[in-house]
Amino acid sequence: MSVALLWAVFPNSQLSRYIGFIDSVRDGNRLIDSSRFVYRARRFMFDSRPNKYKKQKWNSYSFDIDFRHPCLRGINLPEITMVASTAGEMAVTSVEKVYSVVLKQAALVNRQLRSTAERDVKPGIVLPGNLNLSSEAYDRCGEVCAEYAKTFYLGTLLMTPERRKAIWAIYVWCRRTDELVDGPNASHITPTALDRWESRLEDLFQGRPFDMLDAALADTVAKFPVDIQPFRDMIEGMRMDLKKSRYKNFDELYLYCYYVAGTVGLMSVPVMGIAPGSQATTESVYNAALALGIANQLTNILRDVGEDARRGRIYLPQDELAQAGLSDEDIFAGKVSAKWRNFMKNQIERARMFFDEAEKGVAELSDASRWPVWASLLLYRQILDEIEANDYDNFTRRAYVSKVRKIAALPVSYARSLVRPSRKALLKVQN
């Protein structure tokens, strides 16, 4: 799963190190489109030395799964659960799960765009929902957002009123979900409590909100083409936090990052809107949103190593730690050594690669959404710079972006937001 959402074509990106190679496109005796293929993948594993990778050959497998989505073409698939069928084929259940969410969400957006065009409404204009809801619920969401995410809140003020309120509602639901396992009552939260929270989510999507904050999100999902699956997946990420405090490899960590952060991109893009002039595929824009979510979460993990260790948690790939000559004991000891610096250089490099890929999709968003997204991306990316400035001491020093640098980033992000959408697809299919 961890590589399930990596994009296939990176001619100028180091992410190509993770990519497998397609040998043919064939299903049985008939050639088909790129949705099914036979491939041989080479897995690239981190060495303890910076910028060095070890190659490990894999066998050839045939997968009966839809791989039309650009982010899935050419991927390598290490350590993903496979189920053998009577015909001897392998089904990649975890990849199929994530891809189906992306494809369904993209279909919802495309369907809405067709609907608005048929009604002679410009793309990006949200048709009113039929839920009778006062603005009080949205105002309360805005207050919560302003209190707990000041910079993010200021960014939302650059959006249109409808989109701003919807993003507030999504933010509040995500925060409440995260608080279940990270808040003051986290020690009392059980899997049963998360099951009840998911049941509330189901009711919310059926127009039966439990409280005022739920009502704001219920109104949002009635107005915008938002699918429920990313919300379910975020709850699944909370379940992982209840039962898991170590991650064997980047595959497992990537799945966790998708659940708790990549899902936010899927929730948000339908609200932020794709620019009418964009010729990029809807799926490719979602790829960029997913990459940004993964980049942000990897940055959180690298920033909070010391804080997480004090809670008994290590969100770093165990195999890569071992390859760097490090162990859990080194993390708990909090010693910044040469081995740790080299390890962190690799981790930061990977996070930056995801930011690079995320940048490709920001220009495809609607005019009113590009500036806040650019500001968020640039500010979060600077946290990685601060980790380096702290000499990779993320045990006792928390990397943060100063107010001066935040203010300085605003004109830069505004300038980038003026770049118009591309006139060709963001990602192209390459044979």
Salt bridges, closest charged atoms under 4 A:
ASP23 OD2 - ARG40 NH1 2.75
ASP27 OD2 - ARG30 NH2 3.58
ASP47 OD2 - ARG49 NH2 2.52
ASP64 OD1 - ARG36 NE 2.54
ASP66 OD2 - ARG68 NH2 2.24
GLU79 OE2 - ARG43 NH1 2.94
GLU143 OE1 - ARG140 NH1 3.11
GLU179 OE2 - ARG175 NH2 3.89
ASP182 OD1 - ARG311 NH2 2.85
ASP195 OD1 - ARG239 NH2 2.94
GLU198 OE1 - ARG239 NH2 2.61
GLU202 OE2 - ARG232 NE 2.92
ASP203 OD1 - ARG208 NH2 3.04
ASP211 OD2 - ARG176 NH2 2.64
ASP211 OD2 - ARG200 NH2 3.25
ASP214 OD1 - ARG176 NH1 3.26
ASP214 OD2 - ARG200 NH2 2.71
ASP219 OD2 - LYS223 NZ 3.19
ASP227 OD1 - LYS104 NZ 3.24
ASP233 OD1 - LYS97 NZ 2.96
GLU236 OE1 - ARG239 NH1 3.01
ASP241 OD1 - ARG313 NH1 3.45
ASP251 OD2 - ARG43 NH2 3.82
GLU252 OE1 - LYS244 NZ 3.10
GLU252 OE2 - LYS248 NZ 3.79
ASP304 OD1 - ARG303 NE 2.84
ASP304 OD1 - ARG398 NH1 2.93
GLU307 OE1 - ARG398 NH1 3.29
ASP308 OD1 - ARG311 NH1 3.47
ASP319 OD2 - ARG43 NH2 3.97
GLU320 OE1 - ARG350 NH2 2.85
ASP328 OD2 - ARG246 NE 2.89
GLU349 OE2 - ARG17 NH1 3.31
ASP356 OD1 - ARG381 NH2 2.79
GLU357 OE1 - LYS360 NZ 2.88
GLU359 OE2 - ARG381 NH1 3.18
GLU359 OE2 - ARG416 NH1 3.77
ASP367 OD1 - ARG370 NH2 2.87
ASP367 OD1 - ARG420 NH1 3.27
ASP385 OD1 - ARG352 NH2 2.75
ASP385 OD2 - ARG405 NH2 3.90
GLU386 OE2 - ARG405 NH1 2.20
GLU388 OE1 - ARG352 NH2 2.81
ASP391 OD2 - ARG341 NH2 2.91
